[in-house]
Each structure stands twice: as structure tokens, then as C-alpha cells.
Amino acid sequence: MWEPYKKGFKAWLQLEKSLAVNSVEAYLHDIDKLTDYLQAVNKMLSPQDLELKDLEKFVQWISESGMTVASQSRIISGLRSFYTYCLIEQIVTINPSALLETPKQKRSLPDTLSFDEIESIIAKIDLSKPEGGRNKAILETLYSCGLRVSELANLRLSCLYLDIGILRVIGKGDKERLVPIGSDAIKYINIYKNEIRVHVKIKPGQEDVLFLNRRGSKLSRVMIFILLKDLAKKAGIIKNISPHTFRHSFATHLVEGGADLRAVQEMLGHESITTTEIYTHLDREYLRNTLHQFHPAFK
């Protein structure tokens, strides 16, 4: 009964929303959860026959199954997207998911690195090896531009406008944005590009990829993750570090320095300003020092 709706939804996500394969699969998995529930309660209604109370009972069902608040929120988001599709295609006239409440989840603050910690990690790169020059360019670019690791791995030579200090980045959903890049990152990209990359035997089809492995292919996200973990360990930093930590640090340092939140949102490629607002947190030590300096009770 639901298969034609799922197929139509899949095509809409791929063609209209231009979502990546993993994102499409995640949305379809959300709808599979709903149909699993309908089968379990022996109430296999079509999308147009489902009401808000049915969806609320479904959310209660997944909650009682032990699913985390984050996973519940993800499924509700998937349901809303499905019913957006159903409205556009005139499968339904009313969206029963519109008033569906998302469970409240505690927003955890991501680990961030200080500028000195980032410098100490980069300082552990062995520049005597060819991959050292590449790795320095990678980390300088990650921190300078606040890129997602997938965006960094997919950077193309044809997307570099280093003469004017700009990168063209392909983000989530194939959305493009222009990101400024700092002088240090430009310097090390040029060194890698002109003195190291030229000696790599490039695999066919990979000629436009900026950062390559020894075999001349695009770097994997896992490889960048392992590289950063190894350097952090050598630098004696025990925080939970990933390439995303550099992105968090980039945004946090900008906001703490007084950058406009809209500008940070644009540079990070966030669709919603709400996502960017997580970076308005301040370092606890900074707050403590501010209190000691300015509050009479702390003097």
C-alpha cells in the first residue's frame, strides 16, 4: 500500500531536493519506521487517512521502544518532509505532522580548541615527508575556512580562487557557497599544489581533486580523521577531537571575537541561524575571568 508513496518520495528527495544518497536513505528509513508501527498496531492507513493523533501515538511508540530524543526528532523531521511532498503532489490536503511536537533535547556544547592548541597540533606535522606538506595545507584550510570534512575532501582545483582569497565550496545538498580563505592556508595550498602534488601519479578522473593520497586518489574522510587524531595525541591534547572540532573552533573563535552571526552562518553553510547559535557559547574560563575583573563580589 505504501510502496508507491515511498517511491514518489524518494524521487522527490533526489530530483527536487538534490539530497545525497545517505540522506535519502535516512528519510526513507523514517517512513519505514512509521509503516512498521502501522503494521504492529494493525492499522495500515494510507497517508491521507492518518491524523495527528495517529502520528502522536507513533511518536509515543518509538519513544517507549527506548529510542533517543535525537533519533525521535530525526524521524519527526522525516515525517514532516514526507507530508510536505504529499501536499505538493496533492496526495493530502491537510498536513497532520504540522502540529506534531518535537521532544525537547538538551543541546550539548561541542569540544573546541584554543588557537594555541590548534597551532600545537599543526606543529606536530612532519614536514620532511611529502604528505607533511599536504597535511599542513589540509589543517590550515580546515581551520581557516571552517569546512566540513566532506567539503574539504571534495575540494577541486577548479574551485580555488586563491588570487582573490576565495574558495567555491560544494556543501550539503550540492549547495554552493563562496568562503574566504586566509593567507596562511593559501600559502600552504600553493606549496602543496606546486611542489608536492605535481609529483603524484594521478588516477584517471581525479585530476581536478585538490588533496590526493599516495595512490593519486581523493582522500577519504576516515583518513583525515585518523590524521587529526594522531597529531592531537602527539600534541598531548586529550579532548575528543575530529575534523569537525576544527569547524567548531573556527566558528567559536569568530563569534567570541565579535563576528556577526549571519556572516558566520553564511560561511558555515547553515540553512538555519538556529544551528549557528550553538556557537554563541563562551569559554567558561573567559566568563570566570570576566566576573573576577568586573563583578564587585569577585574582587
LOPADO-386756 format. One record per residue (C-alpha): residue number from 1; residue in one letter; x, y, z. Coordinates in Angstrom, 2 decimals. Layout:
% LOPADO-386756
+-----+------+---------+---------+---------+
!  nr ! rest !    east !   north !      up !
+-----+------+---------+---------+---------+
! NUM !    a !       X !       Y !       Z !
...
+-----+------+---------+---------+---------+
***
This chain:
% LOPADO-386756
+-----+------+---------+---------+---------+
!  nr ! rest !    east !   north !      up !
+-----+------+---------+---------+---------+
!   1 !    m !    0.00 !    0.00 !    0.00 !
!   2 !    w !    2.76 !    2.46 !    0.93 !
!   3 !    e !    5.32 !    1.45 !   -1.73 !
!   4 !    p !    4.13 !    3.93 !   -4.43 !
!   5 !    y !    4.25 !    6.77 !   -1.88 !
!   6 !    k !    7.77 !    5.78 !   -0.81 !
!   7 !    k !    8.96 !    5.58 !   -4.43 !
!   8 !    g !    7.48 !    9.01 !   -5.19 !
!   9 !    f !    9.01 !   10.47 !   -2.03 !
!  10 !    k !   12.41 !    9.02 !   -2.96 !
!  11 !    a !   12.27 !   10.55 !   -6.44 !
!  12 !    w !   11.23 !   13.93 !   -4.95 !
!  13 !    l !   14.15 !   13.90 !   -2.49 !
!  14 !    q !   16.61 !   13.03 !   -5.26 !
!  15 !    l !   15.33 !   15.30 !   -8.03 !
!  16 !    e !   13.69 !   18.24 !   -6.26 !
!  17 !    k !   15.76 !   18.43 !   -3.06 !
!  18 !    s !   19.04 !   17.15 !   -4.59 !
!  19 !    l !   19.88 !   15.22 !   -1.42 !
!  20 !    a !   22.84 !   12.88 !   -1.11 !
!  21 !    v !   22.26 !    9.11 !   -1.21 !
!  22 !    n !   22.75 !    8.71 !    2.57 !
!  23 !    s !   20.26 !   11.49 !    3.33 !
!  24 !    v !   17.64 !    9.98 !    1.02 !
!  25 !    e !   18.08 !    6.58 !    2.70 !
!  26 !    a !   17.70 !    8.18 !    6.14 !
!  27 !    y !   14.40 !    9.84 !    5.15 !
!  28 !    l !   13.05 !    6.59 !    3.70 !
!  29 !    h !   14.08 !    4.77 !    6.88 !
!  30 !    d !   11.92 !    7.25 !    8.86 !
!  31 !    i !    8.89 !    6.35 !    6.75 !
!  32 !    d !    9.69 !    2.63 !    7.11 !
!  33 !    k !    9.51 !    3.13 !   10.90 !
!  34 !    l !    6.02 !    4.60 !   10.53 !
!  35 !    t !    4.78 !    1.71 !    8.37 !
!  36 !    d !    6.35 !   -0.77 !   10.82 !
!  37 !    y !    4.28 !    0.84 !   13.56 !
!  38 !    l !    1.08 !    0.78 !   11.49 !
!  39 !    q !    1.60 !   -2.92 !   10.85 !
!  40 !    a !    2.34 !   -3.59 !   14.53 !
!  41 !    v !   -0.94 !   -1.97 !   15.65 !
!  42 !    n !   -2.85 !   -3.49 !   12.71 !
!  43 !    k !   -3.93 !   -0.07 !   11.41 !
!  44 !    m !   -2.40 !    0.19 !    7.93 !
!  45 !    l !   -3.89 !    3.54 !    6.90 !
!  46 !    s !   -2.80 !    5.49 !    3.82 !
!  47 !    p !   -1.06 !    8.91 !    4.20 !
!  48 !    q !   -4.31 !   10.80 !    3.53 !
!  49 !    d !   -6.16 !    8.85 !    6.23 !
!  50 !    l !   -3.62 !    9.36 !    9.01 !
!  51 !    e !   -4.44 !   12.05 !   11.57 !
!  52 !    l !   -2.37 !   13.97 !   14.11 !
!  53 !    k !   -3.45 !   11.60 !   16.91 !
!  54 !    d !   -2.14 !    8.62 !   14.88 !
!  55 !    l !    1.26 !   10.29 !   14.45 !
!  56 !    e !    1.35 !   11.21 !   18.15 !
!  57 !    k !    0.75 !    7.55 !   19.07 !
!  58 !    f !    3.56 !    6.58 !   16.66 !
!  59 !    v !    5.96 !    9.03 !   18.37 !
!  60 !    q !    4.94 !    7.59 !   21.76 !
!  61 !    w !    5.62 !    4.08 !   20.37 !
!  62 !    i !    9.16 !    4.90 !   19.21 !
!  63 !    s !    9.82 !    6.71 !   22.50 !
!  64 !    e !    8.74 !    3.66 !   24.52 !
!  65 !    s !   10.99 !    1.48 !   22.36 !
!  66 !    g !   13.97 !    3.24 !   24.01 !
!  67 !    m !   14.87 !    5.46 !   21.06 !
!  68 !    t !   16.90 !    8.55 !   21.98 !
!  69 !    v !   15.37 !   12.03 !   21.84 !
!  70 !    a !   17.74 !   12.91 !   18.98 !
!  71 !    s !   16.57 !    9.89 !   16.94 !
!  72 !    q !   12.92 !   10.70 !   17.64 !
!  73 !    s !   13.46 !   14.27 !   16.44 !
!  74 !    r !   15.17 !   12.97 !   13.30 !
!  75 !    i !   12.16 !   10.73 !   12.49 !
!  76 !    i !    9.66 !   13.54 !   13.10 !
!  77 !    s !   11.69 !   15.73 !   10.73 !
!  78 !    g !   11.47 !   12.92 !    8.16 !
!  79 !    l !    7.68 !   12.72 !    8.59 !
!  80 !    r !    7.34 !   16.46 !    8.05 !
!  81 !    s !    9.35 !   16.25 !    4.83 !
!  82 !    f !    7.20 !   13.33 !    3.66 !
!  83 !    y !    3.99 !   15.28 !    4.23 !
!  84 !    t !    5.47 !   18.34 !    2.51 !
!  85 !    y !    5.93 !   16.08 !   -0.52 !
!  86 !    c !    2.37 !   14.73 !   -0.13 !
!  87 !    l !    0.94 !   18.28 !   -0.09 !
!  88 !    i !    2.91 !   19.31 !   -3.19 !
!  89 !    e !    1.76 !   16.18 !   -5.04 !
!  90 !    q !   -1.82 !   16.69 !   -3.77 !
!  91 !    i !   -1.84 !   13.26 !   -2.11 !
!  92 !    v !   -3.16 !   15.01 !    1.02 !
!  93 !    t !   -4.98 !   18.31 !    1.58 !
!  94 !    i !   -4.06 !   18.63 !    5.27 !
!  95 !    n !   -0.64 !   18.06 !    6.82 !
!  96 !    p !   -1.17 !   16.04 !   10.06 !
!  97 !    s !    2.51 !   16.40 !   11.01 !
!  98 !    a !    2.35 !   20.23 !   11.16 !
!  99 !    l !    1.33 !   20.28 !   14.84 !
! 100 !    l !    3.44 !   17.27 !   15.84 !
! 101 !    e !    5.62 !   18.29 !   18.79 !
! 102 !    t !    9.34 !   17.53 !   18.70 !
! 103 !    p !   10.68 !   16.17 !   22.00 !
! 104 !    k !   12.97 !   18.63 !   23.77 !
! 105 !    q !   16.61 !   17.62 !   23.73 !
! 106 !    k !   19.50 !   19.00 !   25.71 !
! 107 !    r !   21.90 !   20.85 !   23.47 !
! 108 !    s !   25.42 !   19.77 !   24.25 !
! 109 !    l !   28.26 !   22.13 !   23.51 !
! 110 !    p !   30.89 !   20.70 !   21.19 !
! 111 !    d !   34.53 !   20.47 !   22.20 !
! 112 !    t !   36.55 !   23.40 !   20.93 !
! 113 !    l !   40.26 !   24.01 !   20.64 !
! 114 !    s !   42.04 !   27.22 !   21.55 !
! 115 !    f !   44.17 !   28.90 !   18.89 !
! 116 !    d !   47.29 !   27.72 !   20.75 !
! 117 !    e !   46.03 !   24.12 !   20.76 !
! 118 !    i !   45.37 !   24.28 !   17.02 !
! 119 !    e !   48.87 !   25.68 !   16.48 !
! 120 !    s !   50.39 !   22.89 !   18.61 !
! 121 !    i !   48.55 !   20.21 !   16.58 !
! 122 !    i !   49.72 !   21.69 !   13.26 !
! 123 !    a !   53.28 !   21.96 !   14.66 !
! 124 !    k !   53.38 !   18.16 !   15.07 !
! 125 !    i !   53.19 !   17.60 !   11.29 !
! 126 !    d !   56.41 !   16.07 !    9.92 !
! 127 !    l !   57.25 !   18.42 !    7.04 !
! 128 !    s !   60.23 !   16.26 !    5.98 !
! 129 !    k !   57.77 !   13.90 !    4.27 !
! 130 !    p !   55.78 !   14.80 !    1.13 !
! 131 !    e !   52.47 !   14.07 !    2.86 !
! 132 !    g !   53.53 !   16.53 !    5.58 !
! 133 !    g !   53.15 !   19.48 !    3.23 !
! 134 !    r !   49.75 !   18.17 !    2.14 !
! 135 !    n !   48.64 !   17.64 !    5.75 !
! 136 !    k !   49.67 !   21.17 !    6.73 !
! 137 !    a !   47.65 !   22.58 !    3.83 !
! 138 !    i !   44.67 !   20.41 !    4.91 !
! 139 !    l !   44.65 !   21.57 !    8.54 !
! 140 !    e !   45.32 !   25.21 !    7.69 !
! 141 !    t !   42.37 !   25.09 !    5.27 !
! 142 !    l !   40.08 !   23.32 !    7.77 !
! 143 !    y !   40.66 !   25.98 !   10.40 !
! 144 !    s !   40.84 !   28.96 !    8.04 !
! 145 !    c !   37.54 !   28.16 !    6.30 !
! 146 !    g !   35.52 !   26.10 !    8.82 !
! 147 !    l !   34.79 !   23.42 !    6.21 !
! 148 !    r !   33.02 !   20.14 !    6.80 !
! 149 !    v !   35.42 !   17.22 !    6.30 !
! 150 !    s !   33.43 !   16.06 !    3.23 !
! 151 !    e !   33.71 !   19.56 !    1.73 !
! 152 !    l !   37.46 !   19.53 !    2.26 !
! 153 !    a !   37.87 !   16.05 !    0.73 !
! 154 !    n !   35.83 !   17.15 !   -2.30 !
! 155 !    l !   37.69 !   20.44 !   -2.91 !
! 156 !    r !   38.57 !   20.89 !   -6.58 !
! 157 !    l !   41.38 !   22.80 !   -8.22 !
! 158 !    s !   38.73 !   24.48 !  -10.36 !
! 159 !    c !   37.06 !   25.79 !   -7.16 !
! 160 !    l !   40.16 !   27.66 !   -5.95 !
! 161 !    y !   40.26 !   31.42 !   -6.47 !
! 162 !    l !   43.35 !   31.97 !   -4.37 !
! 163 !    d !   44.32 !   35.22 !   -6.09 !
! 164 !    i !   41.23 !   36.84 !   -4.54 !
! 165 !    g !   41.21 !   34.68 !   -1.38 !
! 166 !    i !   38.03 !   32.70 !   -2.10 !
! 167 !    l !   37.02 !   29.00 !   -2.28 !
! 168 !    r !   33.89 !   27.72 !   -4.01 !
! 169 !    v !   32.58 !   25.00 !   -1.71 !
! 170 !    i !   30.01 !   22.31 !   -2.55 !
! 171 !    g !   28.07 !   21.73 !    0.68 !
! 172 !    k !   25.10 !   19.64 !    1.79 !
! 173 !    g !   22.50 !   19.01 !   -0.90 !
! 174 !    d !   25.02 !   20.15 !   -3.55 !
! 175 !    k !   24.53 !   23.77 !   -2.43 !
! 176 !    e !   27.40 !   26.03 !   -3.40 !
! 177 !    r !   28.82 !   28.84 !   -1.30 !
! 178 !    l !   31.82 !   31.15 !   -1.51 !
! 179 !    v !   34.12 !   31.04 !    1.53 !
! 180 !    p !   37.03 !   33.41 !    2.29 !
! 181 !    i !   40.40 !   31.73 !    2.91 !
! 182 !    g !   43.26 !   33.13 !    4.98 !
! 183 !    s !   46.77 !   33.94 !    3.76 !
! 184 !    d !   48.46 !   31.06 !    5.66 !
! 185 !    a !   46.11 !   28.48 !    4.14 !
! 186 !    i !   46.66 !   29.99 !    0.67 !
! 187 !    k !   50.44 !   29.82 !    1.17 !
! 188 !    y !   50.42 !   26.13 !    2.13 !
! 189 !    i !   47.92 !   25.13 !   -0.56 !
! 190 !    n !   50.21 !   26.73 !   -3.15 !
! 191 !    i !   53.27 !   24.94 !   -1.74 !
! 192 !    y !   51.42 !   21.61 !   -1.83 !
! 193 !    k !   49.94 !   22.24 !   -5.27 !
! 194 !    n !   53.11 !   23.48 !   -6.93 !
! 195 !    e !   55.84 !   21.46 !   -5.18 !
! 196 !    i !   54.27 !   18.19 !   -3.93 !
! 197 !    r !   51.08 !   17.36 !   -5.82 !
! 198 !    v !   52.86 !   17.73 !   -9.20 !
! 199 !    h !   54.93 !   14.61 !   -8.37 !
! 200 !    v !   51.89 !   12.40 !   -7.61 !
! 201 !    k !   50.75 !    9.96 !  -10.30 !
! 202 !    i !   47.09 !   10.92 !  -10.53 !
! 203 !    k !   44.40 !    8.31 !  -11.24 !
! 204 !    p !   42.12 !    8.98 !  -14.22 !
! 205 !    g !   39.08 !   11.01 !  -13.17 !
! 206 !    q !   40.87 !   12.51 !  -10.14 !
! 207 !    e !   42.77 !   15.25 !  -11.98 !
! 208 !    d !   40.69 !   18.11 !  -10.54 !
! 209 !    v !   40.73 !   16.85 !   -6.92 !
! 210 !    l !   42.95 !   19.07 !   -4.75 !
! 211 !    f !   44.05 !   16.77 !   -1.91 !
! 212 !    l !   45.26 !   13.34 !   -3.05 !
! 213 !    n !   46.58 !   10.24 !   -1.30 !
! 214 !    r !   49.80 !    8.46 !   -2.33 !
! 215 !    r !   47.89 !    6.45 !   -4.94 !
! 216 !    g !   46.63 !    9.61 !   -6.66 !
! 217 !    s !   43.02 !    9.34 !   -5.44 !
! 218 !    k !   40.79 !   11.58 !   -3.35 !
! 219 !    l !   41.40 !   11.37 !    0.40 !
! 220 !    s !   38.76 !    9.60 !    2.45 !
! 221 !    r !   37.06 !   11.29 !    5.41 !
! 222 !    v !   38.34 !    8.48 !    7.63 !
! 223 !    m !   41.93 !    9.17 !    6.61 !
! 224 !    i !   41.59 !   12.85 !    7.57 !
! 225 !    f !   40.01 !   11.82 !   10.89 !
! 226 !    i !   42.89 !    9.42 !   11.68 !
! 227 !    l !   45.47 !   12.04 !   10.69 !
! 228 !    l !   44.00 !   14.59 !   13.09 !
! 229 !    k !   43.61 !   12.10 !   15.97 !
! 230 !    d !   47.25 !   11.08 !   15.60 !
! 231 !    l !   48.52 !   14.69 !   15.60 !
! 232 !    a !   46.36 !   15.62 !   18.61 !
! 233 !    k !   47.78 !   12.66 !   20.53 !
! 234 !    k !   51.33 !   13.75 !   19.67 !
! 235 !    a !   50.47 !   17.28 !   20.84 !
! 236 !    g !   49.24 !   15.86 !   24.17 !
! 237 !    i !   45.67 !   17.10 !   23.70 !
! 238 !    i !   43.15 !   14.73 !   25.33 !
! 239 !    k !   39.91 !   16.34 !   24.12 !
! 240 !    n !   37.51 !   14.41 !   21.86 !
! 241 !    i !   38.89 !   15.67 !   18.54 !
! 242 !    s !   37.71 !   15.16 !   14.97 !
! 243 !    p !   37.91 !   17.28 !   11.79 !
! 244 !    h !   34.59 !   18.78 !   12.93 !
! 245 !    t !   36.39 !   20.14 !   16.03 !
! 246 !    f !   38.32 !   22.48 !   13.72 !
! 247 !    r !   34.99 !   23.66 !   12.25 !
! 248 !    h !   33.56 !   24.20 !   15.76 !
! 249 !    s !   36.70 !   26.10 !   16.77 !
! 250 !    f !   36.62 !   28.27 !   13.63 !
! 251 !    a !   33.02 !   29.32 !   14.38 !
! 252 !    t !   33.51 !   29.74 !   18.12 !
! 253 !    h !   36.59 !   31.93 !   17.69 !
! 254 !    l !   34.73 !   34.11 !   15.18 !
! 255 !    v !   31.69 !   34.58 !   17.43 !
! 256 !    e !   33.79 !   35.19 !   20.55 !
! 257 !    g !   35.75 !   37.75 !   18.58 !
! 258 !    g !   32.52 !   39.64 !   17.85 !
! 259 !    a !   31.69 !   38.38 !   14.33 !
! 260 !    d !   28.14 !   38.86 !   13.06 !
! 261 !    l !   26.16 !   35.62 !   13.46 !
! 262 !    r !   24.65 !   35.94 !    9.97 !
! 263 !    a !   28.12 !   36.15 !    8.44 !
! 264 !    v !   29.20 !   33.04 !   10.38 !
! 265 !    q !   26.03 !   31.25 !    9.23 !
! 266 !    e !   26.88 !   32.09 !    5.60 !
! 267 !    m !   30.48 !   30.89 !    5.93 !
! 268 !    l !   29.45 !   27.61 !    7.60 !
! 269 !    g !   26.68 !   26.98 !    5.07 !
! 270 !    h !   23.98 !   26.55 !    7.74 !
! 271 !    e !   20.44 !   26.63 !    6.39 !
! 272 !    s !   19.07 !   27.91 !    9.70 !
! 273 !    i !   20.50 !   30.59 !   12.01 !
! 274 !    t !   19.38 !   28.38 !   14.93 !
! 275 !    t !   22.12 !   25.89 !   14.06 !
! 276 !    t !   24.73 !   28.66 !   14.13 !
! 277 !    e !   23.55 !   29.93 !   17.52 !
! 278 !    i !   25.19 !   26.98 !   19.29 !
! 279 !    y !   28.49 !   28.83 !   18.73 !
! 280 !    t !   27.42 !   31.77 !   20.88 !
! 281 !    h !   28.59 !   29.84 !   23.95 !
! 282 !    l !   31.64 !   31.34 !   25.63 !
! 283 !    d !   34.64 !   29.69 !   27.17 !
! 284 !    r !   33.98 !   29.11 !   30.90 !
! 285 !    e !   37.43 !   30.42 !   31.76 !
! 286 !    y !   36.66 !   33.60 !   29.84 !
! 287 !    l !   33.43 !   34.05 !   31.81 !
! 288 !    r !   35.20 !   33.39 !   35.11 !
! 289 !    n !   37.92 !   35.93 !   34.30 !
! 290 !    t !   35.28 !   38.49 !   33.28 !
! 291 !    l !   33.49 !   38.04 !   36.62 !
! 292 !    h !   36.74 !   38.41 !   38.58 !
! 293 !    q !   37.59 !   41.54 !   36.64 !
! 294 !    f !   34.26 !   43.37 !   36.68 !
! 295 !    h !   31.92 !   42.00 !   39.39 !
! 296 !    p !   32.38 !   43.60 !   42.85 !
! 297 !    a !   31.57 !   40.35 !   44.68 !
! 298 !    f !   34.51 !   38.63 !   42.96 !
! 299 !    k !   37.13 !   41.32 !   43.59 !
+-----+------+---------+---------+---------+
***
